[in-house]
Amino acid sequence: MEEGKSGGKFLILDGHSLAYRAFFALPLGLKTKKGLHVNAILGFTNMLLRLLKDESPDYFVATFDYPAPTFRHRSYSDYKATREKTPEEMKEQMPLIKEILKAFNIAISEVEGYEADDLIGTFAVQGEKAGLVPFIVTADADAFQLLSSRVKILITRKGITQLEEFSMEKMQENYGLLPRQWVDFKALKGDSSDNIPGVPGIGEKRALQLLKEYGTLEQVLGHSNDIPGKVGENLSIYAGQALLSKDLATIKNDVPVNLHLEECRYKKADWESLFKIFKELEFNNLLDKIPELSVYKKRDDRESAGGDASQLLKQFTLFPGELPPGKEELSVPETGDKQGEAGILFLDNAKGLEKLESSLQNSREFSLLLDTSFTREKNSVITGIACAVKGGEVFYISFNSGVLQPAQIFEVMKQVFETPGKSLVTHDLKPLVRHLEENGIKLNCSVFDTLLAAYLIEADRPAYHLSVMYEEYLGLPVPEPEKGLPEEEIRRQKALFLSICTRHLFDLEETLLKSLEARQLKDLFFKLELPLVWVLAKMELRGIKIREDIWDKLAAEMDESTALLGKEIMELAGEEFNLNSPRQLSYILFEKLKLPVVRRIKTGYSTDARVLQELSAYHPAAAKIMEYRTVVKLKTTYLEGLRPLINPKTGKIHTTFNQAVTATGRLSSKDPNLQNIPIRLEEGRRLRQAFTPSREGNLLLSADYSQIELRIMAHLSRDPNLVDAFHKDQDVHARTAAEVFNVSLEEVTPLMRNRAKAVNFGIIYGISDYGLSQDLQIARAEARKYIENYFNRYPGVKKYVDECIKMAREKGYVTTVMSRRRYLPDINHSNFSRRSFAERIARNTPIQGSAADIIKAAMISIERDLEEKAFKAAMLLQVHDELIFELPSEELHEVAARVKSLMEGVLPLAVRLKVDLKVGRDWYHLDPLEGG
């Protein structure tokens, strides 16, 4: 090995043990929005950042086990035989950990036939010979045998970032052993984690005593006859086993490693690559926290907004300067248009509207985009409209001058919108429909929404900005307005941007329509997604009434509860302190009450929910603190957080439904996110008392699909046992428990049913034995047995899962019952993590996506039926698999029966769909409807 920088610090990372440590240190629930587990990656990355900051290495290498048997397995076939298989959730993260190491420019070493420990030993010896100071970073105490006058060890303690430095002297002080004695120590006591046998009957304490007295393993064995009792007898009998154990425990230091010292010299990180990786992994906190990433984040923010707009806009000289206010009409030739199309007309008064109306009346096809801004109450307000006639003029109508109002243009355009023979193209139809509905205008012309079409074609996109659509589908650069400019300039650029976009929407429509046809998605687009826009727009306008007086009462109760809990906690602590101060709380728990430290952080000791959960077994104060925090969070997040979203004019919350966000086709919502309204805890459920009918005497009706995903699983898999359970209207979780635990239905206990429920839903989402063991807090072997028993009892489900993955591999996508597609570009990827993630999507998308298709179809049918029959009942909310209606009490039974019939009959399946009906005076007090 070449000479290194004399005295330079050489960090040698035990990549495998540290990745595992990170995996188990952070919760498994840490995932990206796409479902990729990132707990090990995040923990490992934080440790790297800490090391680079605190240690400033001159040389850096990360070592990993090679995924194949080693020389130790050849010596002893049972070596590590008792270890659990690596969790799938861990395996999928390892390639990304190595990708991050490469981006940090940290050398990586793995050699076939050897473990990471052997590479560490080799690098340590070679680094020492080269005059460096090796620091071994590991979670494994086996490395103690490598300590020397120059070699140090940084070993993880609590968590992953807390490191303790060990030298030869400290090791002797702590254990009374020299580094060379460590393998003898391990040979005597054995090591259950590596399945190293050792000598029966000898534990740590006895092994230390023997080595202090005799010095080495060989000397201990040589004096076995002098050692009384069973210990001496076993040393004689198992001498060969002890020597084998020493061989297995000894770390090699002469491995033919694949790197020279200079290749381990640490260079600065490739921050641009790290930015891309962190962005994909959604490590937003790191993107904001690391100064070196700020330049890439700012650039990315600019690009996501359309690139360097000030430069690109020079290509389109539509408006030579500011938009001139007060002019009746302005026509400017488009000097940047290579096709010689008509100019863009800027209109801001009634005369201009007449010209627009005339142009639209004489055209069959037109495009339109709204220019909107949001009020403090988050209401959408139209500030302008861009409109284009196919092959003709482009108009921009501004409302900023105060001369024109949106209602005026909608009145002028009413005849156009309500003419069946006309054809409209737009991008994001729902806001337009909502404004038209508010103005009493029906959109009867045929419509094409480029946003929804792009969503169906490629559902995994994070967004569908027009500028990106034009660039990718048409090869046309259309920059979005630049941020940070004066308000007047932003308005000018936005008007320009929308005007350009309306002109080319026709070309985008043509391209997307061909793509829909090629993917057999036209029916889904025209018969499901487009009609649903009107349903969602009306639901958003209706909103749901909020009784603020009820929230006032709940807030007072919560204040009383937190005061009482605070008093009880102070009494248990023996003194008063600030419960909301982590530092003071940490002092009380760990210094005053002397509770065991669960996890250390930079500022001291962690007091997060997981830590408090563990501490609750030691002291009642921990459970009270968790209860206190729950109440505080409910008040601040929901009672205080939702109030600003109440419209002061209507007294209602008007959520916005997201139709083109989730890759499965599921609806979501924002402002507020209705899926987040608490349901599990009683204190949280009580918030729903404030969600009430808007008219006195009206009721709320809930129609909830029962176990829809399991019913779809039965339909798709045609498993006879699963289908039979639904045909007999059995409790499917109890039936699964009976099958898995091999007992009769009558013998199924609540615990068995809960575990079977976790298995049922876990199978849908591709859960592993490790994931199930974490959910149920059981041994991994027991979880594995549950899954195996499930597939043995439901072989059709196993066959279906395998066929889903097989189809995805062959076609590159999976489909739902209504032919919705989700493409899986990584399904055949050589990278394990990407491939396994794609396999999980292949399993669950057909089920989740089909559930989405079904409830969307039901919503369209119900809305149409209620309108045709002129019921006063109205659909207000969609949350998960539940629909909420407001209706007069006299309509209750007829509407409930119609809703149930339409929802259950929306699509014929191998097992019937079932809907549970509940009714009440608010969203909290809902009782089962008789006969429902």
Order of alpha helices (4+ residues) and beta strands (2+ residues): beta-alpha-alpha-beta-alpha-alpha-alpha-beta-alpha-beta-beta-beta-alpha-alpha-alpha-alpha-alpha-alpha-alpha-alpha-alpha-alpha-beta-beta-alpha-beta-beta-beta-alpha-beta-alpha-beta-alpha-alpha-alpha-alpha-beta-alpha-alpha-beta-beta-alpha-alpha-beta-beta-beta-beta-alpha-beta-beta-alpha-alpha-alpha-alpha-alpha-alpha-alpha-beta-beta-alpha-beta-beta-alpha-beta-beta
